[in-house]
Amino acid sequence: MYYRIGYISEGIRLVFHILRCRRGIVVLSFKDERPDPKAKGKKYTTTWFDMLRIENGKIAEHWDSALKE
């Protein structure tokens, strides 16, 4: 099952692009523009994900990607 979702709430600026749920695994995909730590005054666009394994209604495991440093 896929969902395209806008802003999470007014206080949170991250945007979900895709939410996938299947057999206790949830995958969230994000896109954001961030300051480039290697080029002062410039920004870059990045995407990343979070993957969760749900067990008994709670997060049992979590995996994600790394941001540019």
Backbone as XML, in Angstrom:
<?xml version="1.0"?>
<chain id="A" units="angstrom">
  <residue number="1" name="MET">
    <atom name="N" x="0.838" y="-1.157" z="0.000"/>
    <atom name="CA" x="0.000" y="0.000" z="0.000"/>
    <atom name="C" x="0.893" y="1.233" z="0.000"/>
  </residue>
  <residue number="2" name="TYR">
    <atom name="N" x="0.654" y="2.171" z="-0.896"/>
    <atom name="CA" x="1.430" y="3.408" z="-1.001"/>
    <atom name="C" x="0.543" y="4.602" z="-0.700"/>
  </residue>
  <residue number="3" name="TYR">
    <atom name="N" x="1.110" y="5.612" z="-0.053"/>
    <atom name="CA" x="0.417" y="6.864" z="0.197"/>
    <atom name="C" x="1.354" y="8.010" z="-0.152"/>
  </residue>
  <residue number="4" name="ARG">
    <atom name="N" x="0.829" y="9.046" z="-0.728"/>
    <atom name="CA" x="1.586" y="10.276" z="-0.901"/>
    <atom name="C" x="0.986" y="11.261" z="0.092"/>
  </residue>
  <residue number="5" name="ILE">
    <atom name="N" x="1.827" y="11.839" z="0.916"/>
    <atom name="CA" x="1.357" y="12.665" z="2.028"/>
    <atom name="C" x="2.037" y="14.016" z="1.979"/>
  </residue>
  <residue number="6" name="GLY">
    <atom name="N" x="1.320" y="15.079" z="2.335"/>
    <atom name="CA" x="1.903" y="16.413" z="2.410"/>
    <atom name="C" x="2.626" y="16.604" z="3.732"/>
  </residue>
  <residue number="7" name="TYR">
    <atom name="N" x="2.650" y="17.825" z="4.219"/>
    <atom name="CA" x="3.330" y="18.121" z="5.479"/>
    <atom name="C" x="2.714" y="17.320" z="6.622"/>
  </residue>
  <residue number="8" name="ILE">
    <atom name="N" x="3.552" y="16.897" z="7.559"/>
    <atom name="CA" x="3.113" y="16.085" z="8.690"/>
    <atom name="C" x="2.188" y="16.910" z="9.583"/>
  </residue>
  <residue number="9" name="SER">
    <atom name="N" x="2.655" y="18.078" z="9.996"/>
    <atom name="CA" x="1.860" y="19.011" z="10.797"/>
    <atom name="C" x="2.520" y="20.377" z="10.685"/>
  </residue>
  <residue number="10" name="GLU">
    <atom name="N" x="1.887" y="21.402" z="11.204"/>
    <atom name="CA" x="2.430" y="22.757" z="11.071"/>
    <atom name="C" x="3.797" y="22.914" z="11.711"/>
  </residue>
  <residue number="11" name="GLY">
    <atom name="N" x="4.067" y="22.234" z="12.815"/>
    <atom name="CA" x="5.334" y="22.380" z="13.516"/>
    <atom name="C" x="6.468" y="21.558" z="12.931"/>
  </residue>
  <residue number="12" name="ILE">
    <atom name="N" x="6.166" y="20.669" z="11.997"/>
    <atom name="CA" x="7.186" y="19.796" z="11.414"/>
    <atom name="C" x="7.268" y="20.086" z="9.926"/>
  </residue>
  <residue number="13" name="ARG">
    <atom name="N" x="8.481" y="20.397" z="9.425"/>
    <atom name="CA" x="8.600" y="20.813" z="8.042"/>
    <atom name="C" x="8.964" y="19.703" z="7.069"/>
  </residue>
  <residue number="14" name="LEU">
    <atom name="N" x="9.234" y="18.499" z="7.549"/>
    <atom name="CA" x="9.562" y="17.393" z="6.651"/>
    <atom name="C" x="8.331" y="16.972" z="5.870"/>
  </residue>
  <residue number="15" name="VAL">
    <atom name="N" x="8.537" y="16.550" z="4.641"/>
    <atom name="CA" x="7.443" y="16.113" z="3.792"/>
    <atom name="C" x="7.629" y="14.632" z="3.478"/>
  </residue>
  <residue number="16" name="PHE">
    <atom name="N" x="6.609" y="13.832" z="3.773"/>
    <atom name="CA" x="6.609" y="12.438" z="3.337"/>
    <atom name="C" x="6.327" y="12.432" z="1.844"/>
  </residue>
  <residue number="17" name="HIS">
    <atom name="N" x="7.065" y="11.663" z="1.091"/>
    <atom name="CA" x="6.735" y="11.499" z="-0.318"/>
    <atom name="C" x="6.063" y="10.164" z="-0.559"/>
  </residue>
  <residue number="18" name="ILE">
    <atom name="N" x="6.533" y="9.141" z="0.094"/>
    <atom name="CA" x="5.911" y="7.829" z="-0.050"/>
    <atom name="C" x="5.905" y="7.137" z="1.307"/>
  </residue>
  <residue number="19" name="LEU">
    <atom name="N" x="4.803" y="6.528" z="1.623"/>
    <atom name="CA" x="4.692" y="5.698" z="2.806"/>
    <atom name="C" x="4.262" y="4.325" z="2.321"/>
  </residue>
  <residue number="20" name="ARG">
    <atom name="N" x="5.030" y="3.313" z="2.667"/>
    <atom name="CA" x="4.695" y="1.950" z="2.256"/>
    <atom name="C" x="4.601" y="1.087" z="3.504"/>
  </residue>
  <residue number="21" name="CYS">
    <atom name="N" x="3.523" y="0.318" z="3.610"/>
    <atom name="CA" x="3.315" y="-0.573" z="4.749"/>
    <atom name="C" x="3.007" y="-1.968" z="4.217"/>
  </residue>
  <residue number="22" name="ARG">
    <atom name="N" x="3.713" y="-2.950" z="4.777"/>
    <atom name="CA" x="3.436" y="-4.324" z="4.375"/>
    <atom name="C" x="4.016" y="-5.289" z="5.400"/>
  </residue>
  <residue number="23" name="ARG">
    <atom name="N" x="3.193" y="-6.170" z="5.910"/>
    <atom name="CA" x="3.619" y="-7.226" z="6.831"/>
    <atom name="C" x="4.493" y="-6.718" z="7.977"/>
  </residue>
  <residue number="24" name="GLY">
    <atom name="N" x="4.079" y="-5.659" z="8.627"/>
    <atom name="CA" x="4.806" y="-5.156" z="9.786"/>
    <atom name="C" x="6.008" y="-4.296" z="9.462"/>
  </residue>
  <residue number="25" name="ILE">
    <atom name="N" x="6.259" y="-4.017" z="8.180"/>
    <atom name="CA" x="7.367" y="-3.144" z="7.772"/>
    <atom name="C" x="6.780" y="-1.852" z="7.217"/>
  </residue>
  <residue number="26" name="VAL">
    <atom name="N" x="7.261" y="-0.725" z="7.713"/>
    <atom name="CA" x="6.819" y="0.591" z="7.254"/>
    <atom name="C" x="8.036" y="1.297" z="6.677"/>
  </residue>
  <residue number="27" name="VAL">
    <atom name="N" x="7.912" y="1.837" z="5.454"/>
    <atom name="CA" x="8.999" y="2.588" z="4.818"/>
    <atom name="C" x="8.499" y="3.997" z="4.524"/>
  </residue>
  <residue number="28" name="LEU">
    <atom name="N" x="9.230" y="4.982" z="5.021"/>
    <atom name="CA" x="8.915" y="6.392" z="4.791"/>
    <atom name="C" x="9.993" y="6.986" z="3.906"/>
  </residue>
  <residue number="29" name="SER">
    <atom name="N" x="9.611" y="7.751" z="2.903"/>
    <atom name="CA" x="10.567" y="8.415" z="2.019"/>
    <atom name="C" x="10.408" y="9.923" z="2.182"/>
  </residue>
  <residue number="30" name="PHE">
    <atom name="N" x="11.522" y="10.643" z="2.298"/>
    <atom name="CA" x="11.520" y="12.090" z="2.521"/>
    <atom name="C" x="12.365" y="12.805" z="1.465"/>
  </residue>
  <residue number="31" name="LYS">
    <atom name="N" x="12.065" y="14.083" z="1.268"/>
    <atom name="CA" x="12.870" y="14.948" z="0.408"/>
    <atom name="C" x="12.980" y="16.287" z="1.120"/>
  </residue>
  <residue number="32" name="ASP">
    <atom name="N" x="14.192" y="16.889" z="1.115"/>
    <atom name="CA" x="14.379" y="18.156" z="1.814"/>
    <atom name="C" x="15.530" y="18.926" z="1.188"/>
  </residue>
  <residue number="33" name="GLU">
    <atom name="N" x="15.530" y="20.229" z="1.369"/>
    <atom name="CA" x="16.637" y="21.092" z="0.942"/>
    <atom name="C" x="17.393" y="21.501" z="2.199"/>
  </residue>
  <residue number="34" name="ARG">
    <atom name="N" x="18.723" y="21.329" z="2.186"/>
    <atom name="CA" x="19.553" y="21.587" z="3.373"/>
    <atom name="C" x="20.752" y="22.443" z="3.020"/>
  </residue>
  <residue number="35" name="PRO">
    <atom name="N" x="21.326" y="23.139" z="4.014"/>
    <atom name="CA" x="22.560" y="23.891" z="3.775"/>
    <atom name="C" x="23.700" y="22.913" z="3.473"/>
  </residue>
  <residue number="36" name="ASP">
    <atom name="N" x="24.509" y="23.235" z="2.480"/>
    <atom name="CA" x="25.640" y="22.375" z="2.113"/>
    <atom name="C" x="26.799" y="22.651" z="3.064"/>
  </residue>
  <residue number="37" name="PRO">
    <atom name="N" x="27.214" y="21.661" z="3.859"/>
    <atom name="CA" x="28.290" y="21.887" z="4.830"/>
    <atom name="C" x="29.662" y="22.112" z="4.187"/>
  </residue>
  <residue number="38" name="LYS">
    <atom name="N" x="29.790" y="21.780" z="2.895"/>
    <atom name="CA" x="31.076" y="21.936" z="2.204"/>
    <atom name="C" x="31.102" y="23.129" z="1.265"/>
  </residue>
  <residue number="39" name="ALA">
    <atom name="N" x="29.967" y="23.821" z="1.117"/>
    <atom name="CA" x="29.897" y="24.989" z="0.234"/>
    <atom name="C" x="29.037" y="26.050" z="0.920"/>
  </residue>
  <residue number="40" name="LYS">
    <atom name="N" x="29.683" y="26.915" z="1.686"/>
    <atom name="CA" x="28.984" y="27.932" z="2.464"/>
    <atom name="C" x="28.058" y="28.771" z="1.578"/>
  </residue>
  <residue number="41" name="GLY">
    <atom name="N" x="26.833" y="28.957" z="2.054"/>
    <atom name="CA" x="25.852" y="29.764" z="1.337"/>
    <atom name="C" x="25.069" y="28.999" z="0.282"/>
  </residue>
  <residue number="42" name="LYS">
    <atom name="N" x="25.438" y="27.748" z="0.018"/>
    <atom name="CA" x="24.718" y="26.946" z="-0.968"/>
    <atom name="C" x="23.863" y="25.909" z="-0.263"/>
  </residue>
  <residue number="43" name="LYS">
    <atom name="N" x="22.883" y="25.416" z="-0.987"/>
    <atom name="CA" x="22.014" y="24.368" z="-0.474"/>
    <atom name="C" x="22.049" y="23.186" z="-1.428"/>
  </residue>
  <residue number="44" name="TYR">
    <atom name="N" x="21.636" y="22.044" z="-0.921"/>
    <atom name="CA" x="21.503" y="20.871" z="-1.772"/>
    <atom name="C" x="20.188" y="20.171" z="-1.426"/>
  </residue>
  <residue number="45" name="THR">
    <atom name="N" x="19.646" y="19.455" z="-2.392"/>
    <atom name="CA" x="18.425" y="18.694" z="-2.182"/>
    <atom name="C" x="18.822" y="17.256" z="-1.921"/>
  </residue>
  <residue number="46" name="THR">
    <atom name="N" x="18.214" y="16.676" z="-0.902"/>
    <atom name="CA" x="18.529" y="15.296" z="-0.547"/>
    <atom name="C" x="17.242" y="14.506" z="-0.337"/>
  </residue>
  <residue number="47" name="THR">
    <atom name="N" x="17.356" y="13.222" z="-0.473"/>
    <atom name="CA" x="16.258" y="12.316" z="-0.152"/>
    <atom name="C" x="16.789" y="11.279" z="0.824"/>
  </residue>
  <residue number="48" name="TRP">
    <atom name="N" x="15.933" y="10.743" z="1.634"/>
    <atom name="CA" x="16.340" y="9.676" z="2.532"/>
    <atom name="C" x="15.117" y="8.873" z="2.943"/>
  </residue>
  <residue number="49" name="PHE">
    <atom name="N" x="15.351" y="7.819" z="3.685"/>
    <atom name="CA" x="14.268" y="6.944" z="4.089"/>
    <atom name="C" x="14.420" y="6.561" z="5.552"/>
  </residue>
  <residue number="50" name="ASP">
    <atom name="N" x="13.342" y="6.124" z="6.121"/>
    <atom name="CA" x="13.324" y="5.460" z="7.415"/>
    <atom name="C" x="12.525" y="4.177" z="7.229"/>
  </residue>
  <residue number="51" name="MET">
    <atom name="N" x="13.028" y="3.085" z="7.744"/>
    <atom name="CA" x="12.333" y="1.808" z="7.688"/>
    <atom name="C" x="12.133" y="1.312" z="9.116"/>
  </residue>
  <residue number="52" name="LEU">
    <atom name="N" x="10.910" y="0.913" z="9.419"/>
    <atom name="CA" x="10.561" y="0.472" z="10.762"/>
    <atom name="C" x="9.950" y="-0.927" z="10.701"/>
  </residue>
  <residue number="53" name="ARG">
    <atom name="N" x="10.273" y="-1.745" z="11.672"/>
    <atom name="CA" x="9.583" y="-3.026" z="11.825"/>
    <atom name="C" x="8.687" y="-2.896" z="13.045"/>
  </residue>
  <residue number="54" name="ILE">
    <atom name="N" x="7.397" y="-3.126" z="12.840"/>
    <atom name="CA" x="6.414" y="-2.984" z="13.900"/>
    <atom name="C" x="6.089" y="-4.369" z="14.462"/>
  </residue>
  <residue number="55" name="GLU">
    <atom name="N" x="6.108" y="-4.473" z="15.783"/>
    <atom name="CA" x="5.776" y="-5.727" z="16.451"/>
    <atom name="C" x="4.894" y="-5.408" z="17.655"/>
  </residue>
  <residue number="56" name="ASN">
    <atom name="N" x="3.749" y="-6.028" z="17.724"/>
    <atom name="CA" x="2.793" y="-5.789" z="18.822"/>
    <atom name="C" x="2.452" y="-4.305" z="18.963"/>
  </residue>
  <residue number="57" name="GLY">
    <atom name="N" x="2.315" y="-3.602" z="17.838"/>
    <atom name="CA" x="1.928" y="-2.199" z="17.841"/>
    <atom name="C" x="3.015" y="-1.218" z="18.229"/>
  </residue>
  <residue number="58" name="LYS">
    <atom name="N" x="4.272" y="-1.701" z="18.374"/>
    <atom name="CA" x="5.382" y="-0.823" z="18.758"/>
    <atom name="C" x="6.534" y="-0.988" z="17.776"/>
  </residue>
  <residue number="59" name="ILE">
    <atom name="N" x="7.393" y="0.025" z="17.704"/>
    <atom name="CA" x="8.574" y="-0.059" z="16.844"/>
    <atom name="C" x="9.564" y="-1.029" z="17.478"/>
  </residue>
  <residue number="60" name="ALA">
    <atom name="N" x="9.893" y="-2.094" z="16.752"/>
    <atom name="CA" x="10.839" y="-3.097" z="17.244"/>
    <atom name="C" x="12.243" y="-2.859" z="16.691"/>
  </residue>
  <residue number="61" name="GLU">
    <atom name="N" x="12.324" y="-2.358" z="15.436"/>
    <atom name="CA" x="13.618" y="-2.057" z="14.815"/>
    <atom name="C" x="13.467" y="-0.834" z="13.929"/>
  </residue>
  <residue number="62" name="HIS">
    <atom name="N" x="14.590" y="-0.148" z="13.683"/>
    <atom name="CA" x="14.611" y="1.064" z="12.862"/>
    <atom name="C" x="15.880" y="1.113" z="12.049"/>
  </residue>
  <residue number="63" name="TRP">
    <atom name="N" x="15.767" y="1.430" z="10.759"/>
    <atom name="CA" x="16.924" y="1.636" z="9.890"/>
    <atom name="C" x="16.710" y="2.930" z="9.126"/>
  </residue>
  <residue number="64" name="ASP">
    <atom name="N" x="17.808" y="3.634" z="8.812"/>
    <atom name="CA" x="17.685" y="4.840" z="7.985"/>
    <atom name="C" x="18.987" y="5.092" z="7.241"/>
  </residue>
  <residue number="65" name="SER">
    <atom name="N" x="18.958" y="6.096" z="6.394"/>
    <atom name="CA" x="20.140" y="6.474" z="5.620"/>
    <atom name="C" x="20.864" y="7.619" z="6.316"/>
  </residue>
  <residue number="66" name="ALA">
    <atom name="N" x="22.026" y="7.980" z="5.812"/>
    <atom name="CA" x="22.841" y="9.050" z="6.417"/>
    <atom name="C" x="22.756" y="10.317" z="5.570"/>
  </residue>
  <residue number="67" name="LEU">
    <atom name="N" x="22.887" y="11.468" z="6.217"/>
    <atom name="CA" x="22.907" y="12.751" z="5.523"/>
    <atom name="C" x="24.336" y="13.157" z="5.202"/>
  </residue>
  <residue number="68" name="LYS">
    <atom name="N" x="24.489" y="14.064" z="4.273"/>
    <atom name="CA" x="25.784" y="14.610" z="3.878"/>
    <atom name="C" x="26.404" y="15.360" z="5.049"/>
  </residue>
  <residue number="69" name="GLU">
    <atom name="N" x="27.684" y="15.128" z="5.315"/>
    <atom name="CA" x="28.365" y="15.825" z="6.420"/>
    <atom name="C" x="29.568" y="16.559" z="5.921"/>
  </residue>
</chain>
